[in-house]
Amino acid sequence: MYNPSWEVIIFLLFYASVAMLSLIASCYLFFRRSNAIAPDVTPPVRLRRWTAIFFAAITLCHLWYLPMYFLTSSEDMMLGSTIAALLDCMTVIPLTIIVLLVMLQDRRRPLWPSYVMVAPLIVGLSWSVTTRSEALLPVLCVYFLLMWLGLIIYMVLAIRQYRCWLRDNYADLEHKEIWQGFVVMAIFFLVYAIYSLDSGELIYEYATEVFNIELICYLLWRVETLSDLSIPTLSDKSIAVDDLSLSIRNKIGSLLKQHCEEPQLYLQHDISISQLAKKIGINRSYLSKHFALQGITYNAYINGLRIQHFINLYHEAVVNHQPVTAQQLAYESGFRSYSTFSEAFKHVMGMTATEWMRLSEK
């Protein structure tokens, strides 16, 4: 009868606690309707559900790897590891890809390629389990790493498209960008791939579980802080730029001045291009092409108006001898965060707001 050492027993307790953490996270996303991490943000329901399924798969993953710690025969351990890897390829790995795709909030982007990508792994591991042969395992490991590399390249390109779409459709980008989160996630997955390919000591097992904790915490944070976007597609090509006649372009310009600039609609937080189009009574596609013809994005248009508002407020404060700070005026100008204001101001004015204010005093 196999008697595990105290080191293994301690690790199994840690292993079980990580499995319980993933189960709790899954139940939280499935059954809790309110947002605990960022109550002011409405997260996408679709991403919330797929992430909950992913957490459930991580819990199951811990169950089918558990017998590995009680096997003594090297042949049994290899077979058990191959079966567990096969189950991973049927659940955890495609669900990981799905979560990444769903983060982009593009309902036209199909999810079935996730299983196409892992199909060679499923077929190869099934053959290895059936024949009890290890001949294909090195090839499958190489394919696994190449698959992740290809996925990272694809996601980088997709996120660039996503970022352009955000700037074309939203005035405020807070709680929408996913660049930083994806870079962290990509590093996690690369580290996880290295650990999963290593058959070494218990320290690697601990490292893998620590990775799982980081991944669970990160995904919980990302799901609850990513805003649900109302526009279902990442592009709108229904109207070509050349289709806008000069009269329509002039009409849109006057409508923007009448309904957006003069009533200071740009001070409203998180107003989207669809909402603005509805306010001024124009087709959203026409409005989008209007900004494209000017060589700017919708985000740049709104930020430009807000920065001009900031400048006007500052000059008024100087005339009235009122003490003000750049941060105070930034919030009064419609910006939700000072960092966003600083980036936009430097892009438009070529210097920081504090530098500009210092020069204006001379």
C-alpha positions as a Markdown table, in Angstrom:
| # | Residue | x | y | z |
|---|---|---|---|---|
| 1 | Met | 0.0 | 0.0 | 0.0 |
| 2 | Tyr | 1.3 | 3.4 | -1.0 |
| 3 | Asn | 2.1 | 5.8 | 2.0 |
| 4 | Pro | 2.7 | 9.3 | 0.8 |
| 5 | Ser | 5.4 | 11.4 | 2.5 |
| 6 | Trp | 4.5 | 14.4 | 4.6 |
| 7 | Glu | 5.8 | 16.7 | 1.8 |
| 8 | Val | 3.3 | 15.1 | -0.6 |
| 9 | Ile | 0.5 | 15.3 | 2.0 |
| 10 | Ile | 1.1 | 19.1 | 2.4 |
| 11 | Phe | 1.2 | 19.6 | -1.3 |
| 12 | Leu | -2.1 | 17.7 | -1.7 |
| 13 | Leu | -3.8 | 20.0 | 0.8 |
| 14 | Phe | -2.5 | 23.0 | -1.2 |
| 15 | Tyr | -3.7 | 21.2 | -4.4 |
| 16 | Ala | -7.2 | 20.7 | -2.9 |
| 17 | Ser | -7.4 | 24.3 | -1.8 |
| 18 | Val | -6.7 | 25.5 | -5.3 |
| 19 | Ala | -9.3 | 23.2 | -6.7 |
| 20 | Met | -11.8 | 24.5 | -4.1 |
| 21 | Leu | -10.8 | 28.1 | -5.0 |
| 22 | Ser | -11.6 | 27.5 | -8.7 |
| 23 | Leu | -15.0 | 25.8 | -7.7 |
| 24 | Ile | -15.9 | 28.8 | -5.6 |
| 25 | Ala | -14.9 | 31.2 | -8.4 |
| 26 | Ser | -17.1 | 29.2 | -10.8 |
| 27 | Cys | -20.1 | 29.3 | -8.5 |
| 28 | Tyr | -19.6 | 33.0 | -7.8 |
| 29 | Leu | -19.7 | 33.8 | -11.6 |
| 30 | Phe | -22.6 | 31.5 | -12.2 |
| 31 | Phe | -24.9 | 32.5 | -9.4 |
| 32 | Arg | -24.0 | 36.0 | -8.2 |
| 33 | Arg | -25.7 | 38.6 | -10.3 |
| 34 | Ser | -24.1 | 41.8 | -8.8 |
| 35 | Asn | -20.5 | 42.9 | -9.3 |
| 36 | Ala | -18.4 | 42.8 | -6.1 |
| 37 | Ile | -15.1 | 43.9 | -7.5 |
| 38 | Ala | -16.3 | 46.9 | -9.5 |
| 39 | Pro | -19.9 | 47.7 | -8.6 |
| 40 | Asp | -20.1 | 50.6 | -11.1 |
| 41 | Val | -19.2 | 48.4 | -14.1 |
| 42 | Thr | -21.6 | 46.2 | -16.0 |
| 43 | Pro | -19.6 | 43.2 | -17.2 |
| 44 | Pro | -20.5 | 41.1 | -20.3 |
| 45 | Val | -22.7 | 38.2 | -19.3 |
| 46 | Arg | -21.3 | 36.0 | -22.1 |
| 47 | Leu | -17.8 | 36.4 | -20.8 |
| 48 | Arg | -18.9 | 35.8 | -17.3 |
| 49 | Arg | -20.6 | 32.5 | -18.2 |
| 50 | Trp | -17.7 | 31.2 | -20.3 |
| 51 | Thr | -15.2 | 32.0 | -17.5 |
| 52 | Ala | -17.4 | 30.2 | -15.0 |
| 53 | Ile | -17.3 | 27.1 | -17.2 |
| 54 | Phe | -13.6 | 27.5 | -17.5 |
| 55 | Phe | -13.2 | 27.6 | -13.7 |
| 56 | Ala | -15.4 | 24.5 | -13.4 |
| 57 | Ala | -13.1 | 22.8 | -15.9 |
| 58 | Ile | -10.0 | 23.7 | -13.8 |
| 59 | Thr | -11.8 | 22.1 | -10.8 |
| 60 | Leu | -12.3 | 18.9 | -12.8 |
| 61 | Cys | -8.8 | 19.1 | -14.0 |
| 62 | His | -7.6 | 18.8 | -10.4 |
| 63 | Leu | -9.7 | 15.7 | -10.0 |
| 64 | Trp | -8.4 | 13.7 | -12.9 |
| 65 | Tyr | -4.8 | 14.6 | -12.1 |
| 66 | Leu | -5.2 | 13.5 | -8.4 |
| 67 | Pro | -4.6 | 9.8 | -9.0 |
| 68 | Met | -1.1 | 10.6 | -10.3 |
| 69 | Tyr | 0.1 | 11.3 | -6.8 |
| 70 | Phe | -0.8 | 7.8 | -5.6 |
| 71 | Leu | 0.6 | 5.7 | -8.6 |
| 72 | Thr | 4.0 | 4.0 | -8.1 |
| 73 | Ser | 4.5 | 2.3 | -11.4 |
| 74 | Ser | 6.1 | 4.4 | -14.1 |
| 75 | Glu | 4.0 | 2.8 | -16.8 |
| 76 | Asp | 0.8 | 3.6 | -14.9 |
| 77 | Met | 1.9 | 7.1 | -14.2 |
| 78 | Met | 2.6 | 7.7 | -17.9 |
| 79 | Leu | -0.8 | 6.3 | -18.9 |
| 80 | Gly | -2.5 | 8.3 | -16.2 |
| 81 | Ser | -0.7 | 11.5 | -17.3 |
| 82 | Thr | -1.6 | 10.9 | -21.0 |
| 83 | Ile | -5.3 | 10.4 | -20.1 |
| 84 | Ala | -5.3 | 13.5 | -18.0 |
| 85 | Ala | -3.7 | 15.5 | -20.8 |
| 86 | Leu | -6.4 | 14.1 | -23.2 |
| 87 | Leu | -9.1 | 15.4 | -20.9 |
| 88 | Asp | -7.4 | 18.7 | -20.7 |
| 89 | Cys | -7.4 | 19.0 | -24.4 |
| 90 | Met | -11.1 | 18.3 | -24.5 |
| 91 | Thr | -12.0 | 20.9 | -21.8 |
| 92 | Val | -9.5 | 23.3 | -20.3 |
| 93 | Ile | -7.4 | 24.2 | -23.4 |
| 94 | Pro | -10.3 | 24.9 | -25.8 |
| 95 | Leu | -12.2 | 26.8 | -23.0 |
| 96 | Thr | -9.1 | 28.9 | -22.4 |
| 97 | Ile | -9.1 | 29.9 | -26.1 |
| 98 | Ile | -12.8 | 30.6 | -26.0 |
| 99 | Val | -12.4 | 32.9 | -23.0 |
| 100 | Leu | -9.7 | 34.9 | -24.9 |
| 101 | Leu | -12.0 | 35.2 | -27.9 |
| 102 | Val | -15.0 | 36.2 | -25.9 |
| 103 | Met | -13.1 | 39.0 | -24.2 |
| 104 | Leu | -13.1 | 40.7 | -27.6 |
| 105 | Gln | -16.9 | 40.9 | -27.3 |
| 106 | Asp | -17.3 | 40.3 | -31.1 |
| 107 | Arg | -20.3 | 38.0 | -31.5 |
| 108 | Arg | -19.5 | 37.4 | -35.1 |
| 109 | Arg | -16.1 | 35.8 | -34.2 |
| 110 | Pro | -16.8 | 32.0 | -34.2 |
| 111 | Leu | -15.7 | 29.9 | -31.3 |
| 112 | Trp | -15.6 | 26.5 | -33.0 |
| 113 | Pro | -12.0 | 27.0 | -34.2 |
| 114 | Ser | -11.0 | 26.5 | -30.6 |
| 115 | Tyr | -11.7 | 22.8 | -30.9 |
| 116 | Val | -10.2 | 22.7 | -34.4 |
| 117 | Met | -7.0 | 23.9 | -33.0 |
| 118 | Val | -6.8 | 21.2 | -30.3 |
| 119 | Ala | -8.2 | 18.4 | -32.6 |
| 120 | Pro | -4.7 | 17.1 | -33.5 |
| 121 | Leu | -3.9 | 16.9 | -29.8 |
| 122 | Ile | -7.1 | 15.0 | -29.0 |
| 123 | Val | -6.5 | 12.5 | -31.9 |
| 124 | Gly | -2.8 | 12.0 | -31.0 |
| 125 | Leu | -3.4 | 11.6 | -27.3 |
| 126 | Ser | -6.3 | 9.2 | -28.0 |
| 127 | Trp | -4.0 | 7.1 | -30.1 |
| 128 | Ser | -1.3 | 7.2 | -27.4 |
| 129 | Val | -3.8 | 6.0 | -24.7 |
| 130 | Thr | -5.2 | 3.3 | -26.9 |
| 131 | Thr | -1.8 | 1.9 | -28.0 |
| 132 | Arg | 0.0 | 2.9 | -24.7 |
| 133 | Ser | 2.8 | 4.3 | -26.9 |
| 134 | Glu | 4.8 | 7.4 | -26.1 |
| 135 | Ala | 6.1 | 7.8 | -29.7 |
| 136 | Leu | 3.8 | 10.7 | -30.5 |
| 137 | Leu | 4.2 | 12.7 | -27.3 |
| 138 | Pro | 7.3 | 14.7 | -28.3 |
| 139 | Val | 5.5 | 15.7 | -31.5 |
| 140 | Leu | 2.4 | 16.7 | -29.6 |
| 141 | Cys | 4.4 | 18.8 | -27.2 |
| 142 | Val | 5.9 | 20.7 | -30.1 |
| 143 | Tyr | 2.5 | 21.2 | -31.7 |
| 144 | Phe | 1.1 | 22.4 | -28.3 |
| 145 | Leu | 3.8 | 25.1 | -28.0 |
| 146 | Leu | 3.4 | 26.1 | -31.7 |
| 147 | Met | -0.4 | 26.3 | -31.2 |
| 148 | Trp | 0.0 | 28.7 | -28.3 |
| 149 | Leu | 2.5 | 30.8 | -30.2 |
| 150 | Gly | 0.1 | 31.1 | -33.2 |
| 151 | Leu | -2.7 | 31.9 | -30.8 |
| 152 | Ile | -0.7 | 34.7 | -29.2 |
| 153 | Ile | 0.1 | 36.2 | -32.6 |
| 154 | Tyr | -3.5 | 36.0 | -33.6 |
| 155 | Met | -4.7 | 37.6 | -30.4 |
| 156 | Val | -2.2 | 40.5 | -30.7 |
| 157 | Leu | -3.6 | 41.2 | -34.2 |
| 158 | Ala | -7.2 | 40.8 | -33.0 |
| 159 | Ile | -6.6 | 43.1 | -30.1 |
| 160 | Arg | -5.1 | 45.8 | -32.3 |
| 161 | Gln | -8.3 | 45.6 | -34.4 |
| 162 | Tyr | -10.4 | 45.7 | -31.1 |
| 163 | Arg | -8.5 | 48.8 | -30.0 |
| 164 | Cys | -9.1 | 50.7 | -33.2 |
| 165 | Trp | -12.8 | 49.8 | -33.0 |
| 166 | Leu | -12.9 | 51.1 | -29.4 |
| 167 | Arg | -11.5 | 54.5 | -30.5 |
| 168 | Asp | -14.0 | 54.6 | -33.4 |
| 169 | Asn | -17.0 | 54.0 | -31.1 |
| 170 | Tyr | -16.3 | 55.2 | -27.6 |
| 171 | Ala | -15.4 | 58.4 | -25.9 |
| 172 | Asp | -14.0 | 56.8 | -22.8 |
| 173 | Leu | -11.8 | 53.7 | -22.9 |
| 174 | Glu | -11.7 | 53.0 | -19.2 |
| 175 | His | -12.8 | 49.4 | -18.3 |
| 176 | Lys | -12.6 | 48.5 | -22.0 |
| 177 | Glu | -9.0 | 48.0 | -23.0 |
| 178 | Ile | -7.5 | 44.5 | -22.6 |
| 179 | Trp | -3.9 | 45.0 | -23.8 |
| 180 | Gln | -2.3 | 44.8 | -20.4 |
| 181 | Gly | -4.5 | 41.9 | -19.3 |
| 182 | Phe | -3.7 | 39.9 | -22.4 |
| 183 | Val | 0.0 | 40.4 | -22.1 |
| 184 | Val | -0.1 | 39.1 | -18.5 |
| 185 | Met | -2.3 | 36.2 | -19.5 |
| 186 | Ala | 0.0 | 35.3 | -22.4 |
| 187 | Ile | 3.0 | 35.2 | -20.1 |
| 188 | Phe | 1.1 | 33.0 | -17.7 |
| 189 | Phe | 0.2 | 30.5 | -20.4 |
| 190 | Leu | 3.8 | 30.3 | -21.6 |
| 191 | Val | 5.0 | 29.6 | -18.1 |
| 192 | Tyr | 2.2 | 27.1 | -17.7 |
| 193 | Ala | 3.3 | 25.4 | -20.9 |
| 194 | Ile | 6.9 | 25.1 | -19.6 |
| 195 | Tyr | 5.7 | 23.7 | -16.3 |
| 196 | Ser | 3.3 | 21.2 | -17.9 |
| 197 | Leu | 6.1 | 19.9 | -20.2 |
| 198 | Asp | 8.4 | 19.4 | -17.2 |
| 199 | Ser | 8.3 | 16.1 | -15.4 |
| 200 | Gly | 10.5 | 17.3 | -12.5 |
| 201 | Glu | 10.1 | 17.7 | -8.8 |
| 202 | Leu | 7.4 | 18.9 | -6.4 |
| 203 | Ile | 8.6 | 22.5 | -6.7 |
| 204 | Tyr | 7.3 | 22.5 | -10.3 |
| 205 | Glu | 3.9 | 21.2 | -9.1 |
| 206 | Tyr | 3.8 | 24.1 | -6.5 |
| 207 | Ala | 4.6 | 26.6 | -9.3 |
| 208 | Thr | 1.8 | 25.3 | -11.5 |
| 209 | Glu | -0.7 | 25.7 | -8.6 |
| 210 | Val | 0.6 | 29.2 | -7.9 |
| 211 | Phe | 0.0 | 29.9 | -11.6 |
| 212 | Asn | -3.5 | 28.6 | -11.3 |
| 213 | Ile | -4.2 | 30.9 | -8.3 |
| 214 | Glu | -2.9 | 33.9 | -10.3 |
| 215 | Leu | -5.0 | 33.0 | -13.3 |
| 216 | Ile | -8.1 | 32.6 | -11.3 |
| 217 | Cys | -7.6 | 35.9 | -9.5 |
| 218 | Tyr | -6.7 | 37.7 | -12.8 |
| 219 | Leu | -9.7 | 36.4 | -14.7 |
| 220 | Leu | -12.1 | 37.3 | -11.8 |
| 221 | Trp | -10.7 | 40.8 | -11.9 |
| 222 | Arg | -10.9 | 41.0 | -15.7 |
| 223 | Val | -14.4 | 39.7 | -15.9 |
| 224 | Glu | -15.7 | 42.1 | -13.3 |
| 225 | Thr | -13.9 | 45.2 | -14.6 |
| 226 | Leu | -14.4 | 44.8 | -18.3 |
| 227 | Ser | -17.4 | 46.8 | -19.5 |
| 228 | Asp | -20.2 | 45.2 | -21.5 |
| 229 | Leu | -20.2 | 46.9 | -24.9 |
| 230 | Ser | -23.5 | 47.4 | -26.7 |
| 231 | Ile | -22.2 | 47.4 | -30.3 |
| 232 | Pro | -22.1 | 43.7 | -31.4 |
| 233 | Thr | -19.6 | 43.9 | -34.3 |
| 234 | Leu | -16.1 | 45.2 | -34.7 |
| 235 | Ser | -16.5 | 46.8 | -38.0 |
| 236 | Asp | -19.1 | 48.7 | -40.0 |
| 237 | Lys | -18.5 | 48.7 | -43.7 |
| 238 | Ser | -22.0 | 49.3 | -44.9 |
| 239 | Ile | -21.1 | 52.8 | -46.2 |
| 240 | Ala | -18.0 | 53.7 | -48.1 |
| 241 | Val | -16.1 | 56.9 | -47.3 |
| 242 | Asp | -16.6 | 58.2 | -50.8 |
| 243 | Asp | -20.4 | 57.9 | -50.4 |
| 244 | Leu | -20.5 | 60.9 | -48.2 |
| 245 | Ser | -21.3 | 64.0 | -50.3 |
| 246 | Leu | -20.1 | 67.4 | -49.4 |
| 247 | Ser | -23.6 | 68.5 | -48.4 |
| 248 | Ile | -24.0 | 65.6 | -46.0 |
| 249 | Arg | -20.6 | 66.2 | -44.5 |
| 250 | Asn | -21.4 | 69.9 | -44.0 |
| 251 | Lys | -24.8 | 68.9 | -42.5 |
| 252 | Ile | -23.1 | 66.5 | -40.0 |
| 253 | Gly | -20.6 | 69.2 | -39.0 |
| 254 | Ser | -23.4 | 71.7 | -38.2 |
| 255 | Leu | -25.4 | 69.0 | -36.4 |
| 256 | Leu | -22.4 | 68.1 | -34.2 |
| 257 | Lys | -21.9 | 71.8 | -33.4 |
| 258 | Gln | -25.6 | 72.3 | -32.6 |
| 259 | His | -26.2 | 69.1 | -30.6 |
| 260 | Cys | -22.8 | 68.1 | -29.2 |
| 261 | Glu | -20.4 | 71.1 | -29.0 |
| 262 | Glu | -22.7 | 73.9 | -28.0 |
| 263 | Pro | -24.7 | 72.0 | -25.3 |
| 264 | Gln | -21.4 | 70.4 | -24.2 |
| 265 | Leu | -22.6 | 66.9 | -24.6 |
| 266 | Tyr | -19.0 | 65.8 | -24.7 |
| 267 | Leu | -18.9 | 66.2 | -20.9 |
| 268 | Gln | -21.2 | 63.2 | -20.5 |
| 269 | His | -19.2 | 60.1 | -19.4 |
| 270 | Asp | -18.9 | 57.1 | -21.7 |
| 271 | Ile | -21.2 | 58.4 | -24.5 |
| 272 | Ser | -20.8 | 56.1 | -27.5 |
| 273 | Ile | -20.9 | 57.1 | -31.2 |
| 274 | Ser | -24.2 | 55.3 | -31.5 |
| 275 | Gln | -25.7 | 57.4 | -28.7 |
| 276 | Leu | -24.3 | 60.6 | -30.3 |
| 277 | Ala | -25.7 | 59.6 | -33.7 |
| 278 | Lys | -29.1 | 59.1 | -32.1 |
| 279 | Lys | -28.9 | 62.5 | -30.3 |
| 280 | Ile | -28.2 | 64.4 | -33.5 |
| 281 | Gly | -30.5 | 62.3 | -35.6 |
| 282 | Ile | -28.0 | 61.0 | -38.1 |
| 283 | Asn | -27.0 | 57.5 | -39.3 |
| 284 | Arg | -24.2 | 56.0 | -37.2 |
| 285 | Ser | -22.4 | 54.8 | -40.3 |
| 286 | Tyr | -22.4 | 58.3 | -41.8 |
| 287 | Leu | -21.1 | 59.8 | -38.5 |
| 288 | Ser | -18.4 | 57.2 | -38.4 |
| 289 | Lys | -17.3 | 57.9 | -42.0 |
| 290 | His | -17.4 | 61.7 | -41.2 |
| 291 | Phe | -14.7 | 61.3 | -38.6 |
| 292 | Ala | -12.8 | 58.9 | -40.9 |
| 293 | Leu | -12.7 | 61.6 | -43.6 |
| 294 | Gln | -11.3 | 64.0 | -41.1 |
| 295 | Gly | -8.5 | 61.5 | -40.3 |
| 296 | Ile | -9.6 | 61.2 | -36.6 |
| 297 | Thr | -11.3 | 58.7 | -34.5 |
| 298 | Tyr | -14.5 | 59.4 | -32.5 |
| 299 | Asn | -12.4 | 59.1 | -29.3 |
| 300 | Ala | -10.0 | 61.8 | -30.6 |
| 301 | Tyr | -13.0 | 64.1 | -31.5 |
| 302 | Ile | -14.5 | 63.9 | -28.0 |
| 303 | Asn | -11.1 | 64.2 | -26.3 |
| 304 | Gly | -10.3 | 67.3 | -28.4 |
| 305 | Leu | -13.5 | 69.0 | -27.3 |
| 306 | Arg | -12.7 | 68.1 | -23.6 |
| 307 | Ile | -9.2 | 69.4 | -23.8 |
| 308 | Gln | -10.4 | 72.7 | -25.3 |
| 309 | His | -12.9 | 72.8 | -22.4 |
| 310 | Phe | -10.1 | 72.3 | -20.0 |
| 311 | Ile | -8.2 | 75.2 | -21.6 |
| 312 | Asn | -11.2 | 77.5 | -21.4 |
| 313 | Leu | -11.7 | 76.6 | -17.7 |
| 314 | Tyr | -8.1 | 77.3 | -16.9 |
| 315 | His | -8.2 | 80.7 | -18.6 |
| 316 | Glu | -11.4 | 81.5 | -16.7 |
| 317 | Ala | -9.7 | 80.5 | -13.4 |
| 318 | Val | -6.7 | 82.7 | -14.2 |
| 319 | Val | -8.8 | 85.7 | -15.0 |
| 320 | Asn | -10.8 | 85.2 | -11.8 |
| 321 | His | -7.7 | 84.5 | -9.7 |
| 322 | Gln | -9.0 | 81.1 | -8.6 |
| 323 | Pro | -6.6 | 78.4 | -7.5 |
| 324 | Val | -7.1 | 75.2 | -9.6 |
| 325 | Thr | -5.2 | 72.0 | -10.3 |
| 326 | Ala | -4.9 | 70.1 | -13.6 |
| 327 | Gln | -6.6 | 67.1 | -12.0 |
| 328 | Gln | -9.6 | 69.1 | -10.9 |
| 329 | Leu | -10.1 | 70.7 | -14.3 |
| 330 | Ala | -9.6 | 67.4 | -16.0 |
| 331 | Tyr | -12.5 | 65.9 | -14.1 |
| 332 | Glu | -14.6 | 69.0 | -14.8 |
| 333 | Ser | -13.8 | 68.6 | -18.5 |
| 334 | Gly | -15.4 | 65.1 | -18.8 |
| 335 | Phe | -12.4 | 62.8 | -18.2 |
| 336 | Arg | -12.9 | 59.9 | -15.9 |
| 337 | Ser | -9.3 | 59.4 | -15.0 |
| 338 | Tyr | -6.3 | 61.8 | -14.8 |
| 339 | Ser | -4.0 | 59.3 | -16.6 |
| 340 | Thr | -6.3 | 59.3 | -19.7 |
| 341 | Phe | -6.5 | 63.1 | -19.6 |
| 342 | Ser | -2.7 | 63.3 | -19.4 |
| 343 | Glu | -2.2 | 61.0 | -22.4 |
| 344 | Ala | -4.8 | 62.8 | -24.5 |
| 345 | Phe | -3.5 | 66.3 | -23.6 |
| 346 | Lys | 0.1 | 65.4 | -24.4 |
| 347 | His | -1.0 | 63.9 | -27.7 |
| 348 | Val | -3.0 | 67.1 | -28.7 |
| 349 | Met | -0.8 | 69.8 | -27.2 |
| 350 | Gly | 2.6 | 68.2 | -27.5 |
| 351 | Met | 3.4 | 68.7 | -23.8 |
| 352 | Thr | 2.0 | 67.7 | -20.4 |
| 353 | Ala | -0.8 | 69.7 | -18.8 |
| 354 | Thr | 1.4 | 71.0 | -16.0 |
| 355 | Glu | 4.0 | 72.2 | -18.5 |
| 356 | Trp | 1.4 | 73.9 | -20.5 |
| 357 | Met | -0.1 | 75.6 | -17.4 |
| 358 | Arg | 3.4 | 76.7 | -16.3 |
| 359 | Leu | 4.1 | 78.3 | -19.7 |
| 360 | Ser | 0.6 | 79.9 | -19.8 |
| 361 | Glu | 1.4 | 81.8 | -16.6 |
| 362 | Lys | 4.4 | 83.6 | -18.1 |
